[in-house]
Each structure stands twice: as structure tokens, then as C-alpha cells.
């Protein structure tokens, strides 16, 4: 039984992935920023060489997480990117993408409009 079956009004994923390409020197700083706001997001590094991370954001805190990113845009070098190929190689991220119904790309597109 899915979460949507438990609550018919709950139709979206519980976790929203925000994929970020960031300067390597800024990964730890952004991670610590998110960790200081307990429950907003978990940060996972997908590719250390390319400095690609994903913020796994609680759906209820998506606006907060995007606000946090906006607040540091002038201080850190990063950009939101579409889901990179191979992102579902990470077991946790594969679960999140499945929870999104495979619509992580649509979530990215929505964030850009």
C-alpha cells in the first residue's frame, strides 16, 4: 500500500530531490548549512570529481530548502541541474526517484519556472 492509498489527499512524493552542481570547496559548507536546519534535507554526494550532490528534501520543507539555496547564491558557486544520468545507481536515491514516480526531471523543470 502506498502513502497515497493511506491518505487520498497526499498525492506527491514525500522527498523531493534537488540536484546541485557546486564548487568542490563549497560542498561541506552547503552540507553543514542544511544539517543545521534539522529535518529539512539530507545531502548526498553523487560525484566528488564533478562535485554533484543531491539534497533530499522533505516535501513539507521544499520552500524552506529553496529559500536556503537562494540565500547563499551570492556566497557559494552552484547551480541546480536536472537529474544526472546514473543517479539511480545510489540505492537511496533510486528509492526517492521511485517515490517520485520517476518524475525527478519534472520536479527540476517546475523549479526552473
C-alpha positions, 0 to 999 in steps of 0.5 A: 500500500502506498502513502497515497492509498493511506491518505487520498489527499497526499498525492506527491512524493514525500522527498523531493530531490534537488540536484546541485552542481557546486564548487568542490570547496563549497560542498561541506559548507552547503552540507553543514548549512542544511544539517543545521536546519534539522529535518529539512534535507539530507545531502548526498554526494553523487560525484566528488570529481564533478562535485554533484550532490543531491539534497533530499528534501522533505516535501513539507520543507521544499520552500524552506530548502529553496529559500536556503539555496537562494540565500547563499547564491551570492556566497557559494558557486552552484547551480541546480541541474536536472537529474544526472544520468546514473543517479539511480545507481545510489540505492537511496536515491533510486528509492526517492526517484521511485517515490517520485514516480520517476518524475525527478526531471519534472520536479527540476523543470517546475523549479526552473519556472 
